[in-house]
Amino acid sequence: MGAAEALKSPARHPLFDRVLQPGAPETLRLSAAKGALPIPPHDLVPLQVRLLDDPAASVALAARDSLEKIPVESLAALVRDPACDAQLVDYAALSGRLAGEDMAQAIAHPVISDLALEALASTGAEETLGLLVTNEMRLIGHTRLLALLRGNPKLSGEQRRRLAELEREVINRQPRPKTPLAAVPEPAAEAPASASAPAPVETAEDLGLPPEAAAVLADGEAPPDGAADASQEYQDDYDNEEVLQRTDAFQKIQRLNVAERNILAMKGNSEERAILIRDTARVVSQAVLKNPRLSETEIVRYAGLRSVTEDILRTIASNREWTKTYAVALALVRNPKTPGGLSVQFLARLGTRDLKICAGDKNVPDLVRRQARNLFLVRTQPPKKTFKKAH
């Protein structure tokens, strides 16, 4: 059975609809609320969730009592089902009974409602807020959820930083206009320089560099290995982000559980890999790097992504075959998410022009900037003249 077939909701038990029909006897509804009807759990529990709003107080109270008696392990097992009822997922997420990986499963479930996520963003504890912040696929395009997260005083400093980075790098990027199907496409307008420009770089004077250094830069020295434009290649971070979100692949992945996403990461195509490399589940994003069809171009792009986890960058940096490529090494150095201790090991391989850019890039760690500046000075300072003593 394919993933798409597995996600189709199975047929409900005949009593499910009968209990919820207008005019259903209160005795029948009460029996369902108490769990006294021969209905399997995957139908009975969602039915009891609906009966929480029953107009008869006795039915609503019985349903609440039954739901509270369900073991946490059983509730979590129901939520892990990709075909789990949407209202049951909402109930489980808001019940306060799930924690850790079980709560992560509920928040990442494709059928959880926006209202449930917004409620969690308003009242959730720091651990829950962390799960919401890392659920980037749901945050994109959900401005109200973002606002509620920012307004929650329990949001930690690190979570605020990550949220701000997501907004800056993905959400606030100017969207590309959609071309109507019936319209004749016009030549694309040239993007503003600021949209693709690198991070602000200080001038040679700002850095306190000698005139000789500026002269070297003016000569237009190119990086080694023929990668003259490598300093720009890593900035392809999100060029396809908005396009990916409108693809069938993105919608399919939204409906998959962790195990299914892990399989897809190992076997999927480049479009699916571009989505899954950002997955919040470590096992999924790491599986992308094990895909035998992974290309060198993709590695360069992943090394420059600011939305991937630090683990992904560490894995790339530790692979000698990948880091032999100049563009990969440069992308890792220029990525603010790369730990400084990893970045500095690649500085000696950079061309003089890229060293100067790194020395003035305020987005990279201070350690990397200082080391890049020192190495740049060593390369550009004129050799000291030695004079022989007169005899």
WOKACOR-V365932 format. One record per residue. N is the residue number from 1. D_CENTER is the distance of its C-alpha to the mean C-alpha in whole Angstrom. Layout:
n,d_center
N,D_CENTER
N,D_CENTER
//
This chain:
n,d_center
1,29
2,26
3,22
4,23
5,26
6,25
7,23
8,26
9,28
10,31
11,34
12,35
13,38
14,41
15,41
16,38
17,39
18,42
19,41
20,39
21,42
22,44
23,47
24,46
25,48
26,47
27,49
28,46
29,43
30,44
31,45
32,41
33,40
34,42
35,40
36,44
37,43
38,43
39,39
40,36
41,34
42,31
43,33
44,35
45,32
46,30
47,34
48,35
49,31
50,33
51,36
52,35
53,36
54,39
55,42
56,44
57,43
58,45
59,42
60,39
61,40
62,41
63,37
64,36
65,38
66,37
67,33
68,34
69,36
70,33
71,32
72,28
73,28
74,29
75,27
76,24
77,25
78,25
79,22
80,21
81,22
82,20
83,23
84,24
85,25
86,23
87,25
88,26
89,22
90,22
91,25
92,24
93,21
94,23
95,26
96,25
97,26
98,23
99,21
100,19
101,17
102,19
103,18
104,14
105,15
106,17
107,14
108,12
109,15
110,15
111,18
112,18
113,19
114,18
115,21
116,20
117,17
118,19
119,21
120,19
121,17
122,21
123,23
124,20
125,21
126,18
127,17
128,16
129,15
130,12
131,11
132,11
133,9
134,6
135,6
136,5
137,7
138,10
139,9
140,10
141,13
142,14
143,16
144,18
145,16
146,14
147,18
148,19
149,16
150,18
151,21
152,21
153,23
154,21
155,18
156,18
157,18
158,15
159,13
160,15
161,14
162,10
163,11
164,13
165,11
166,8
167,12
168,13
169,11
170,10
171,12
172,15
173,16
174,19
175,18
176,20
177,23
178,24
179,27
180,29
181,30
182,34
183,34
184,34
185,32
186,33
187,32
188,29
189,29
190,28
191,25
192,26
193,26
194,24
195,21
196,21
197,23
198,22
199,21
200,25
201,27
202,30
203,34
204,36
205,38
206,35
207,35
208,38
209,39
210,42
211,43
212,43
213,40
214,39
215,42
216,40
217,37
218,39
219,40
220,37
221,36
222,34
223,31
224,33
225,32
226,33
227,29
228,30
229,27
230,25
231,24
232,22
233,21
234,18
235,17
236,16
237,12
238,12
239,15
240,14
241,11
242,13
243,15
244,13
245,12
246,16
247,17
248,18
249,16
250,13
251,15
252,16
253,13
254,13
255,16
256,16
257,16
258,14
259,17
260,17
261,14
262,15
263,18
264,17
265,15
266,18
267,20
268,18
269,18
270,17
271,15
272,14
273,13
274,11
275,8
276,9
277,8
278,4
279,5
280,6
281,9
282,11
283,14
284,12
285,10
286,13
287,15
288,14
289,16
290,19
291,19
292,22
293,22
294,19
295,21
296,21
297,20
298,16
299,17
300,18
301,15
302,12
303,14
304,14
305,10
306,9
307,5
308,6
309,8
310,12
311,13
312,12
313,14
314,17
315,17
316,17
317,20
318,22
319,22
320,26
321,26
322,23
323,23
324,27
325,25
326,26
327,23
328,20
329,22
330,22
331,18
332,18
333,20
334,19
335,16
336,16
337,13
338,16
339,18
340,21
341,23
342,22
343,22
344,26
345,27
346,26
347,28
348,31
349,30
350,29
351,31
352,33
353,32
354,28
355,29
356,31
357,27
358,25
359,28
360,28
361,24
362,23
363,20
364,20
365,22
366,25
367,26
368,25
369,27
370,30
371,30
372,29
373,32
374,35
375,34
376,35
377,38
378,39
379,39
380,40
381,43
382,46
383,48
384,51
385,54
386,57
387,60
388,63
389,66
390,69
391,72
//
